Amino acid sequence: MGIMRSQDQWKNIFKEQEMSGLTIVGYCHQHQISTATFYACRKKLGVSQSAFIQAKITQQVEVFSSPEPICLNIGNASLTLPSTTPVPYLAQLLREFI
């Protein structure tokens, strides 16, 4: 027969499992707890699994971008526009020049 645990002990087990970052199966295997018992006790105590998932940073990446302006050169004329210039405006502008 397995180990008898109190409701408080089970609640602590559920908390520890969530904080461990392990899956339920992994946690139960590591702590020699039957997964069927884990799920049954969780259901019986009405404890739901948190929807929060903790992300782990695996690589630091610096993201910075200074959008390059749009430069139009037609013949001797040169026009520089911000990169945020709306596409319909650019299309109309190009139609006028071509």
C-alpha positions, 0 to 999 in steps of 0.5 A: 500500500502507498504512502498516506498523505494529508490534503495539505501535503498534496497541495504542497506537492501540487505547488512543488510540481508547478514550480519545479518546471517538470512535467507531471509525469517527470515530477511523479517519476522523480518523487516516486509518486503514481501519476494516477494517484497524483491526478486523482488527488488533484481532482478530489481536492479541486486543485486545477493546474495553473494556466501560467507557464514560466518561460526560460530565457535560453539566449540573450538577443539585443534587438534594435533597428533603425529603419532605413529610409526609402531612397528613390533616385530617378535621373538627377532627382533624388527623394528620401522618404521615411520607412513608415511611408504608407505603401499606397502613397509610394505606389501613387508617387511611383506611378506619377514618375514612371 
